[in-house]
Amino acid sequence: MTGETGAPQSATTGEGVFIVRNPGSGASVIRSDPADTFAERLPDAIVHELADDEDLGDVVTKAMDADPAPVVLGVYGGDGSVSRMAHLARTFDRPLLAMPGGTFNHFARALGIDDVDTAIDALQRGSTIAVGVAEVASDDDEPITVLNAVSVGTYPEVIDERERRGHLGKWIGGVVAAWTALRSTEPLTIVQGGRRAQVWSVFISVGRNTPGQVATMQRGDVDGGVLDVRIHHARGSRARSVAALVFGRRAAAVLRAVRLMPPESDVERSVVREISLQVRPRAGRPSVYVHDGELVERDAAGFTLRCVAVPAGLEVFAPEPDSIP
């Protein structure tokens, strides 16, 4: 679905547009500085560079208290930053200008936004898409907005280990974390609808996703009116639990050829509107989950995770769907 944004015509120069730039996103990727592009194409926009000690929510709330308040909320960063800004855009009922500045940029890529100029083109044309999202809550916490996927199990443990080795950088730290998982990861217990299972991982994707994958980290469609759930039952080795995290088609094909990917019989798939899971890690294992690459720590004894699909829950500046490859 596309339409005209509520932003005034002057927003084509950036008037009324508030952009937060997260300089910590995509630190391991060589990327051109967008400052010149902002200055040239959106000279009237307010661009705020997020400091290490600043909270994105506090920055945006302060901006929204100004007179006049921004009519468009923009963010230059990775999936975690975009996800947090999407939640704020929904909170303040503003359209989102999402500009890829992270390592993977799963959400932006799924919408055909490959670079900053593509996002600005959509803004200046007033081209918006109503995008489905999910809301996830753990225990009694308030729901937060999810754009791509939620996961428990091996993948959050790898992310947790990678963050502990942050001094190594994302790529090297990720390799070391994956190697650690090969030696130490353990199944966790989930309870769904009264049914208990030992699993390596659970991925809950926004919208229907690619068949044959376990790690649905990038959403597969724009609409996202359902949740695509993949449960990897703990019937195989640790090697398979880590190999299942591969989400590139070529890499997955190679691992499947050498029989490291789990067989279809080990992966349970369902497409639902909402799901509730009780998550119980083994003693001494991290009690964590990940959404859009962001790690959330919970009580060591475990937690309850609830996800609900929200069709057309977010307005985003993006190319019209027919033009997305």
C-alpha positions in Angstrom: 0.0 0.0 0.0 1.4 3.4 -0.9 0.1 6.9 -0.3 0.9 10.5 0.3 2.6 11.3 3.5 1.2 13.9 6.0 4.5 15.8 5.7 4.2 19.3 4.2 5.7 20.0 0.8 8.6 21.8 2.5 9.8 18.5 3.8 11.4 17.9 0.4 14.1 20.3 1.7 14.2 18.6 5.1 12.0 21.1 6.9 10.2 19.3 9.7 12.5 16.3 9.4 14.4 15.2 12.4 17.2 12.6 11.8 19.2 10.8 14.4 22.5 9.4 13.2 24.0 6.5 15.1 27.8 6.7 14.5 28.3 3.3 16.3 26.2 1.4 13.7 28.0 -0.5 10.9 31.5 0.2 12.4 32.9 -2.9 10.7 31.6 -1.8 7.2 33.3 0.7 5.0 30.6 3.3 4.2 30.7 6.8 2.9 29.8 9.6 5.4 26.2 10.7 4.7 26.8 14.3 6.1 27.3 15.8 2.7 24.2 14.1 1.3 22.1 15.4 4.2 23.5 18.9 3.7 22.9 18.9 -0.1 19.5 17.1 -0.3 17.9 18.0 3.0 19.5 21.3 4.0 16.6 22.2 6.4 16.6 19.0 8.3 17.8 18.7 11.8 20.4 16.0 12.1 21.4 14.8 15.6 24.5 12.6 16.0 23.8 10.2 18.9 26.5 10.4 21.6 27.6 7.3 23.5 25.8 8.4 26.7 22.6 9.4 25.0 19.4 7.4 24.8 17.6 7.5 21.4 14.2 7.7 23.1 15.2 10.7 25.3 16.6 12.5 22.2 13.4 12.0 20.2 11.1 12.8 23.0 12.9 16.1 23.5 12.6 16.9 19.8 8.9 16.1 19.9 8.4 18.6 22.7 9.7 21.4 20.5 7.4 23.9 18.8 7.0 23.0 16.1 7.5 19.3 16.5 9.0 17.2 13.7 6.6 15.8 11.2 9.0 13.1 10.1 11.3 11.0 12.2 14.4 9.7 10.4 17.3 7.4 11.4 20.6 6.5 9.9 21.9 3.3 11.5 21.6 -0.4 11.6 18.6 -2.6 12.2 18.6 -2.1 16.0 18.6 1.7 15.6 15.9 1.6 12.9 13.8 -0.7 15.1 14.0 1.6 18.1 13.1 4.6 15.9 10.2 2.7 14.3 8.8 2.2 17.8 9.1 5.9 18.5 7.6 6.8 15.1 4.6 4.6 16.0 4.4 6.1 19.5 4.3 9.7 18.2 2.3 8.8 15.0 4.9 9.9 12.6 6.2 8.4 9.3 9.6 6.8 9.4 12.5 7.7 7.2 14.8 4.7 7.5 18.3 5.0 6.0 20.7 2.0 6.0 23.9 2.7 8.0 24.5 -0.6 9.7 26.2 -3.9 8.9 23.3 -5.9 7.4 20.3 -3.4 7.1 17.8 -6.3 6.8 14.7 -4.1 7.2 15.8 -1.4 4.7 16.9 -3.9 2.1 13.6 -5.7 2.4 11.8 -2.5 1.4 14.2 -1.8 -1.5 16.1 0.9 0.4 19.7 0.1 -0.5 21.2 3.6 0.3 20.5 7.0 1.7 19.6 8.5 -1.6 16.9 6.0 -2.2 15.3 6.8 1.1 15.5 10.5 0.4 14.0 10.0 -3.1 11.0 8.4 -1.5 10.7 11.2 1.1 10.8 13.9 -1.6 8.2 12.1 -3.7 6.0 11.5 -0.7 6.0 7.8 -1.4 5.1 5.8 1.7 4.4 2.1 2.4 2.2 0.8 5.2 4.4 -2.0 6.7 3.4 -4.8 9.0 5.3 -5.1 12.2 5.3 -7.2 15.3 5.0 -6.3 19.0 7.0 -8.4 21.4 6.8 -8.4 25.2 8.7 -10.4 27.8 7.1 -11.1 31.1 5.4 -7.9 32.3 7.4 -5.5 30.1 5.6 -3.1 27.8 5.5 -4.3 24.1 8.2 -3.1 21.8 8.2 -2.9 18.0 9.9 -5.6 15.9 10.7 -5.1 12.2 12.4 -8.4 11.2 12.5 -11.2 13.7 12.7 -12.4 17.3 14.8 -15.3 18.4 15.6 -17.4 21.4 18.2 -20.2 21.7 21.6 -20.5 19.9 21.5 -17.3 18.0 21.0 -15.0 21.1 23.7 -17.0 22.8 26.1 -16.3 19.9 25.2 -12.5 20.0 25.7 -12.5 23.8 29.1 -14.1 23.4 30.0 -11.7 20.6 29.2 -8.7 22.7 31.4 -10.0 25.5 34.2 -9.9 23.0 33.3 -6.5 21.6 37.0 -5.4 21.6 37.6 -7.9 18.7 35.1 -6.2 16.4 31.8 -7.5 15.1 33.2 -9.9 12.5 36.1 -11.5 14.4 34.1 -11.5 17.6 31.3 -13.2 15.7 33.6 -15.9 14.5 35.0 -16.5 18.0 31.4 -16.5 19.4 30.3 -19.1 16.8 33.3 -21.3 17.6 32.4 -21.0 21.3 28.9 -22.1 20.6 30.1 -25.1 18.7 31.7 -26.3 21.9 29.3 -25.2 24.6 25.8 -24.3 23.5 23.0 -26.4 25.1 19.3 -26.9 24.2 16.7 -24.9 26.0 13.2 -25.8 27.0 10.2 -24.0 25.6 6.5 -24.5 26.5 3.9 -23.6 24.0 0.2 -24.3 24.5 1.0 -26.8 27.2 3.5 -28.6 25.0 7.1 -28.9 26.2 10.0 -29.3 23.8 13.8 -29.2 23.9 15.0 -26.9 21.1 18.2 -25.4 19.7 16.4 -22.2 18.6 13.2 -20.5 17.8 12.9 -17.8 15.1 9.7 -15.7 14.8 9.8 -13.7 11.6 7.6 -10.7 10.7 5.7 -11.9 7.6 6.1 -15.1 5.6 9.7 -16.0 5.0 11.9 -18.2 2.8 11.1 -21.9 3.0 13.9 -24.2 4.1 15.6 -21.7 6.4 15.7 -21.7 10.2 17.4 -18.3 10.7 14.8 -15.9 9.3 16.7 -12.8 10.3 15.5 -10.7 7.3 11.8 -10.3 6.7 10.5 -11.9 3.5 7.7 -9.5 2.5 6.5 -5.9 3.0 3.0 -6.6 4.4 4.1 -8.7 7.4 0.5 -9.4 8.6 1.5 -12.7 10.2 4.3 -14.4 12.1 6.4 -17.1 10.5 7.6 -19.4 13.3 10.6 -21.8 12.9 11.4 -24.2 15.8 14.6 -26.1 15.5 14.2 -29.2 17.7 17.3 -30.4 19.5 17.6 -33.7 17.7 21.0 -33.1 16.1 24.5 -31.9 17.0 25.8 -28.6 18.2 27.3 -28.2 14.7 23.9 -28.3 13.2 22.5 -25.8 15.7 25.2 -23.3 14.6 25.0 -24.2 10.9 21.2 -23.5 11.0 22.0 -19.8 11.8 23.2 -19.3 8.3 20.7 -17.2 6.4 22.5 -16.7 3.0 21.1 -19.0 0.3 24.5 -19.9 -1.1 26.1 -20.6 2.3 23.0 -22.6 3.3 23.2 -24.7 0.1 26.9 -25.5 0.8 26.1 -26.6 4.3 23.2 -28.6 3.2 25.4 -30.4 0.6 27.8 -31.5 3.4 24.8 -32.5 5.6 25.4 -29.9 8.3 22.0 -28.2 7.9 19.3 -29.8 10.0 16.8 -32.0 8.0 13.3 -30.7 7.5 12.0 -33.2 10.0 13.9 -31.3 12.8 12.3 -27.9 12.0 8.7 -27.2 12.9 7.1 -24.3 11.0 3.8 -22.5 11.6 2.3 -19.3 10.4 0.2 -17.5 13.1 -1.1 -14.1 14.2 0.3 -14.4 17.7 2.4 -16.7 19.8 3.3 -17.1 23.5 6.3 -19.1 24.6 7.7 -20.0 28.1 11.5 -20.0 27.7 13.5 -22.0 30.2 17.3 -22.1 29.7 19.5 -24.7 31.4 21.2 -23.7 34.6 24.2 -21.5 33.9 23.1 -20.7 30.4 22.2 -17.1 29.3 18.6 -16.1 29.7 18.3 -13.9 26.7 16.4 -13.2 23.5 17.2 -11.1 20.4 15.0 -8.8 18.3 16.3 -7.1 15.2 19.9 -7.8 16.3 19.3 -6.3 19.8 20.1 -8.5 22.8 17.7 -8.4 25.8 18.7 -10.1 29.0 16.0 -11.6 31.2 15.8 -13.4 34.6 18.0 -16.4 34.9 15.1 -18.7 35.7 13.5 -17.9 32.3 10.8 -15.8 30.9 7.6 -15.7 28.9 7.8 -14.2 25.4 4.7 -13.0 23.6 4.6 -11.8 20.0 1.7 -10.3 18.1 1.5 -9.4 14.4 0.4 -5.8 13.6 -0.6 -5.4 10.0 0.0 -2.0 8.5 1.5 -0.9 11.8 4.1 1.5 10.5 4.3 4.1 7.8 7.7 4.2 6.0 9.1 6.2 3.2 10.1 3.7 0.6 9.9 2.9 -3.2 6.6 1.6 -4.4 6.4 -2.2 -4.0 6.3 -2.7 -7.8 9.7 -1.1 -8.1 11.4 -3.3 -5.4 13.6 -6.0 -7.0 
